[in-house]
Amino acid sequence: MKTMWFHLMSYPHLPADFRERYSSVWVDLPGELFDAKLAHAMYNDDLDELQLAAELGFDAICVNEHHSTAYGTMPAPGLMASALARATRDTAICILGNSLALYNPPIRVAEEVAMLDCISGGRVIAGFPVGTPMDACFAYSQNPSTLRDRWAEAYELITRAWREPEAFAFDGRYTQMRYVNPWPKPYQDPHPPIWIPGGASAETWSFCAEREHVYCHLSYYGYKAARDGMQGFWREVERAGRDRNPYRAGYLQFVGVAESREEAMKLYKEPAEYFYGNALHVDPRYGRPAGYMTEASMRAGLKSQVGAAAAKSRMNMAVDKKAREIEAIVDNGYVVVGSPDEVAEQLRTIATDLNVGHLLLLMNFGNMSRDLTEYNTRLFAEKVMPQLRDLFSEWDDPWWPTGAGPAAAEARSA
């Protein structure tokens, strides 16, 4: 089992009455709510937390991309990854990821990821999300009906640029380039492993299965809600004639560890309620643009997590309020909390049930303080992680960066 420390970098300073006063945490969030002085401390704390996770033995540290939102204040994941590449030695750096359809030309992603791979000595995982509708269609004004085609073309350009030793011309529908010849090339041959995150898309499942990429289910609502999505992915894997190697998949879970379940419920109550009450407060206008959900996904009866969050956001029903309170959050499996042994048992069950070998752990969520984040991370590393190491040990992981791990670091030093 690979354990990966994921940072969303939610803005922790929204006012207490944010949900009542403002229509959405995404797209039209007033700039007056952003305090650059507080953000200075926040970003540096976030980097320290990621570096601590690397020092404590997590297999990877993960960054991501979002725009015009307090949900995740990391519009340029490469900047964070660059700082981490210099500050760490053998931990994988997962960029989950670069929203390819938002780059013009997208060759910029090939260049930046190759630079990071060289700086880190081959420790990069390249994540290529299609992007949320709020980020892609509203903040960056992309047409939702052509978003996936634009993403697929960018993917072809980037991966070919990494593989081709000579300059070539590229004549796509959205990008035309007379000379494609990025310098540098990646440290890993032919390029870093590609992981594709998603919430629920039949096309993403089949794309990953057919092209041998890792599919990552990024969940707001816990493993119970993720079951259908993961089962759909494994059906596509079987249809493509691949094996059920659990390292073909990743899954994100919110986690809060304490010495007892009672203590965990007290410690993580405020940050969990802050996240589910504020960070997912999305105006429905932005969560479900026409054309974003593909026909295949609609026929499969799939529901976008973003759309679901947006739909719940404006409801005034008691059930919606309950789902934002800690007891319901934990009972529904949104956040796994408890003692180290309880958390380890729950995570083993989740990983086995979903058949996922890459466990992405969101251990700083909502408005969690730096001290509580460090406590959560240390306790997990010391008392939970050892109980997960043996899981899936019978499988190899060919989707892991070749430069990550102590042995690779020693080889580079030599």
C-alpha positions in Angstrom: 0.0 0.0 0.0 1.2 3.5 -0.9 0.3 6.3 1.5 0.1 9.8 -0.1 -0.3 13.1 1.8 -2.6 15.3 -0.2 -3.0 19.1 0.4 -6.0 20.9 -0.9 -4.9 24.3 0.6 -8.4 25.5 1.4 -8.6 29.1 2.6 -9.2 28.9 6.4 -10.3 32.4 7.1 -13.8 32.7 5.7 -16.2 34.6 8.0 -18.5 32.7 10.3 -21.6 33.8 8.3 -20.0 33.1 4.9 -22.7 30.6 3.8 -25.5 33.0 4.6 -24.0 36.1 3.1 -22.3 34.7 -0.1 -23.7 32.7 -3.0 -20.7 30.6 -3.8 -17.2 29.7 -2.7 -16.2 29.4 -6.3 -16.1 31.7 -9.4 -17.6 35.0 -8.0 -16.2 34.9 -4.4 -15.4 38.5 -3.6 -11.7 39.4 -3.6 -12.2 41.4 -0.4 -12.4 38.2 1.6 -8.8 37.3 0.6 -6.1 38.6 3.0 -2.6 38.4 1.5 -0.9 38.8 4.9 -2.8 35.8 6.2 -2.1 33.9 2.9 1.6 34.5 3.4 1.5 32.5 6.6 -1.0 30.0 5.2 1.1 29.1 2.1 4.3 28.7 4.1 2.5 26.6 6.7 1.1 24.4 3.9 4.6 23.9 2.4 5.9 23.0 5.9 3.1 20.5 6.3 3.9 18.8 3.0 7.6 18.7 3.9 6.8 17.2 7.3 4.8 14.5 5.6 7.8 13.6 3.4 10.1 13.5 6.5 7.7 11.2 8.3 7.7 8.6 5.6 4.7 9.1 3.4 5.4 7.7 0.0 4.2 10.8 -1.8 3.1 14.4 -1.2 0.4 15.7 -3.5 -0.6 19.1 -4.9 -3.4 20.2 -7.2 -4.9 23.0 -9.3 -8.0 25.1 -8.8 -9.0 28.7 -9.8 -11.1 31.5 -8.4 -12.0 29.7 -5.2 -11.4 29.4 -1.4 -12.0 25.7 -1.8 -8.4 25.2 -2.9 -6.0 28.2 -3.2 -3.4 26.6 -5.5 -3.8 27.9 -9.1 -0.2 27.0 -9.9 0.7 23.5 -8.6 4.0 23.6 -10.3 5.2 26.4 -8.1 4.5 24.3 -5.0 6.0 21.2 -6.5 9.2 23.1 -7.4 9.6 24.2 -3.8 9.0 20.7 -2.6 11.4 19.1 -5.1 14.2 21.1 -3.6 13.1 20.5 0.0 12.7 16.7 -0.2 15.0 13.9 -1.2 13.3 10.6 -1.9 9.5 11.2 -1.7 7.4 11.1 -4.8 5.8 14.4 -5.8 2.3 14.0 -7.2 1.0 16.9 -9.3 -2.7 16.0 -9.4 -2.6 17.9 -11.4 -2.4 20.2 -14.4 -5.7 20.9 -16.1 -4.5 20.4 -19.6 -7.4 22.1 -21.4 -6.6 25.4 -19.7 -3.1 25.9 -21.1 -2.6 27.6 -24.5 -0.4 26.1 -25.8 -0.5 23.0 -23.6 3.2 22.3 -24.4 3.8 24.5 -21.4 2.8 21.6 -19.2 5.3 19.3 -20.9 8.1 21.8 -20.3 7.2 22.5 -16.6 6.7 18.8 -15.6 10.0 17.8 -17.4 11.8 20.6 -15.4 10.3 19.3 -12.2 11.2 15.7 -13.0 14.8 16.7 -13.7 15.0 18.9 -10.5 13.6 16.0 -8.4 15.6 13.3 -10.0 12.6 11.4 -11.5 10.2 11.7 -8.6 7.3 13.3 -10.4 3.8 11.8 -11.0 2.0 13.8 -13.7 -1.7 14.2 -13.0 -3.9 15.3 -15.9 -7.5 16.2 -14.7 -10.1 17.4 -17.1 -11.0 20.0 -14.6 -14.1 21.0 -12.6 -16.7 23.1 -14.4 -16.1 26.0 -12.0 -12.4 26.1 -12.8 -12.5 25.3 -16.5 -15.8 26.6 -17.8 -16.4 29.7 -15.6 -13.1 30.8 -14.2 -11.2 30.1 -17.4 -14.2 30.4 -19.9 -13.8 27.1 -21.7 -16.7 25.7 -23.7 -18.0 22.7 -21.6 -19.0 20.8 -24.7 -15.5 20.9 -26.2 -13.6 20.7 -22.9 -12.9 16.9 -23.0 -11.8 17.0 -26.7 -9.5 19.9 -25.9 -8.1 17.9 -23.0 -7.6 14.8 -25.1 -5.7 16.8 -27.8 -3.5 18.4 -25.2 -2.7 14.9 -23.8 -1.6 13.7 -27.2 0.6 16.7 -27.8 2.3 16.5 -24.4 2.9 12.8 -24.3 4.2 12.8 -27.9 6.5 15.7 -27.1 8.0 13.7 -24.2 8.5 10.6 -26.4 9.8 12.2 -29.6 13.6 12.8 -29.7 13.3 15.3 -32.6 11.2 18.3 -33.4 7.9 17.7 -35.1 4.9 19.7 -36.3 1.5 19.4 -34.6 -1.7 20.3 -36.4 -4.6 19.8 -34.0 -8.0 21.3 -33.9 -7.2 23.6 -30.9 -3.4 23.8 -31.1 -1.2 24.2 -34.2 2.6 24.3 -33.7 5.3 24.3 -36.5 8.0 23.2 -34.1 7.3 21.0 -31.1 10.7 20.5 -29.4 10.5 21.0 -25.6 13.7 21.3 -23.6 14.3 19.8 -21.2 13.1 16.2 -21.5 11.8 14.3 -18.5 14.3 12.5 -16.2 12.1 9.4 -16.3 12.1 7.4 -19.6 10.0 8.1 -21.6 8.1 10.3 -19.1 6.6 10.4 -15.6 3.7 8.0 -14.8 0.4 9.6 -15.7 -2.5 9.6 -13.3 -5.9 10.9 -14.2 -8.2 12.1 -11.3 -11.9 12.2 -11.6 -15.2 12.1 -9.7 -17.4 10.1 -12.1 -16.9 9.8 -15.8 -17.2 6.7 -17.9 -14.8 8.2 -20.5 -12.1 8.6 -17.9 -12.5 5.0 -16.7 -12.1 3.6 -20.2 -9.3 6.1 -21.1 -7.2 5.0 -18.1 -7.9 1.3 -18.6 -7.0 1.3 -22.3 -3.9 3.5 -22.0 -2.6 1.9 -18.8 -2.9 5.1 -16.6 -3.8 5.3 -12.9 -7.4 6.3 -12.2 -7.8 8.4 -9.0 -11.2 8.8 -7.5 -11.2 12.1 -5.6 -14.1 11.8 -3.2 -15.8 14.5 -1.1 -18.3 12.0 0.2 -16.3 8.9 1.4 -15.9 5.4 0.2 -19.6 4.5 0.3 -20.3 7.0 -2.4 -17.2 6.0 -4.3 -18.2 2.3 -4.7 -20.2 2.7 -7.9 -17.5 4.8 -9.5 -14.7 2.3 -8.6 -16.8 -0.7 -9.7 -17.4 1.1 -13.0 -13.6 1.6 -13.4 -12.8 -2.1 -12.6 -15.4 -3.2 -15.2 -13.6 -1.0 -17.8 -10.3 -2.6 -16.7 -11.7 -6.1 -17.3 -13.2 -5.0 -20.6 -9.8 -3.8 -21.7 -8.3 -7.2 -20.8 -6.1 -5.9 -18.0 -5.5 -7.4 -14.6 -7.0 -6.1 -11.3 -3.8 -4.8 -10.0 -4.9 -2.4 -7.2 -2.1 0.0 -8.1 -4.1 0.9 -11.2 -6.2 3.0 -8.9 -6.0 5.7 -6.3 -8.6 7.0 -3.9 -8.8 10.1 -1.7 -10.0 10.0 1.9 -10.4 12.7 4.6 -8.8 11.4 7.8 -8.6 12.6 11.5 -6.6 10.5 14.0 -6.5 11.0 17.8 -5.8 8.8 20.8 -9.5 7.9 21.0 -12.6 8.3 18.9 -14.1 10.7 21.4 -11.1 12.9 21.2 -11.1 12.7 17.4 -14.7 13.8 17.2 -13.9 16.9 19.3 -10.6 17.8 17.5 -11.9 17.5 14.0 -15.5 18.8 14.5 -14.7 22.4 13.6 -12.5 21.8 10.5 -14.8 19.2 9.1 -17.9 21.4 9.6 -16.0 24.3 8.1 -15.1 22.3 5.0 -18.5 20.8 4.4 -20.3 24.0 5.3 -18.2 26.5 3.4 -15.7 24.9 1.0 -18.4 23.0 -0.8 -20.8 25.9 -0.9 -21.1 26.1 -4.7 -23.8 28.0 -6.6 -25.7 25.4 -8.8 -25.2 27.7 -11.8 -21.5 26.9 -11.7 -21.7 23.2 -10.9 -23.7 21.9 -13.8 -23.1 23.7 -17.1 -24.8 22.2 -20.1 -22.4 20.0 -22.1 -20.0 19.3 -19.2 -21.3 15.9 -18.4 -20.9 13.6 -21.4 -23.6 11.5 -22.9 -21.9 8.2 -21.9 -21.7 9.3 -18.3 -25.4 10.4 -18.3 -26.5 7.1 -19.9 -24.5 5.3 -17.2 -26.5 7.2 -14.6 -23.4 8.8 -13.1 -23.5 12.0 -11.1 -20.8 14.5 -10.8 -19.6 15.1 -7.3 -19.3 18.8 -8.1 -22.9 18.9 -9.3 -24.0 17.0 -6.2 -22.2 19.5 -4.0 -23.8 22.4 -5.9 -27.2 20.9 -5.6 -26.9 20.4 -1.9 -25.3 23.8 -1.3 -28.5 25.8 -1.8 -30.9 23.5 -0.1 -32.5 24.7 3.2 -33.8 21.3 4.1 -32.9 19.8 7.5 -31.2 16.8 5.9 -28.8 19.2 4.2 -27.9 20.9 7.5 -27.4 17.5 9.2 -24.9 16.5 6.4 -22.8 19.4 7.5 -22.5 18.4 11.1 -19.8 16.2 12.5 -21.9 13.2 13.5 -23.5 12.9 10.0 -20.1 13.6 8.3 -18.5 10.7 10.2 -21.5 8.4 10.0 -21.7 8.8 6.2 -18.0 8.1 5.9 -17.0 11.5 4.5 -14.3 11.7 7.1 -12.7 8.7 8.8 -11.9 9.5 12.4 -10.9 7.5 15.5 -8.0 6.0 17.3 -5.0 4.8 15.3 -6.2 1.2 15.4 -9.8 2.2 14.4 -8.6 4.4 11.5 -6.2 1.6 10.3 -9.0 -0.9 10.3 -11.4 1.4 8.4 -8.7 2.3 5.8 -7.9 -1.4 5.3 -11.5 -2.1 4.7 -11.9 0.8 2.3 -8.8 -0.1 0.3 -9.8 -3.8 0.1 -13.4 -3.0 -0.8 -12.5 -0.5 -3.5 -9.3 -2.4 -4.5 -7.1 0.7 -4.4 -3.3 0.5 -3.8 -2.7 4.3 -3.7 -4.4 5.9 -0.7 -4.4 9.7 -0.9 -5.0 11.1 2.6 -6.4 14.5 3.1 -5.2 15.3 6.7 -5.5 19.1 6.6 -9.1 20.1 5.7 -11.3 23.1 6.3 -9.7 25.5 8.7 -7.5 23.0 10.5 -4.6 24.7 12.4 -1.0 23.9 11.7 -0.6 22.3 15.1 -3.6 20.0 14.6 -2.4 19.1 11.1 1.0 18.1 12.5 -0.6 16.1 15.3 -2.8 14.3 12.8 0.1 13.6 10.4 2.5 12.4 13.0 0.1 10.1 14.7 -0.9 8.6 11.4 2.7 8.1 10.4 3.7 6.5 13.7 0.7 4.4 14.5 -1.5 3.9 11.4 0.9 3.7 8.5 2.7 0.6 9.8 -0.6 -1.2 9.9 -1.2 -0.6 6.2 2.2 -1.3 4.7 1.6 -5.0 4.0 -1.6 -4.5 2.1 -1.3 -5.5 -1.6 2.4 -6.5 -1.1 1.8 -9.3 -3.6 1.5 -6.8 -6.4 4.1 -4.7 -8.2 3.5 -1.0 -8.8 4.7 -0.1 -12.3 2.9 3.3 -12.1 5.3 4.7 -9.5 8.1 7.2 -10.3 11.4 5.5 -10.8 13.3 8.1 -8.9 11.3 7.9 -5.7 12.4 5.9 -2.7 15.6 5.7 -0.6 17.4 3.3 -3.0 16.8 5.7 -5.9 18.0 8.7 -3.9 21.2 6.8 -2.9 21.8 5.9 -6.6 21.5 9.6 -7.6 23.9 10.6 -4.8 26.4 8.1 -6.0 
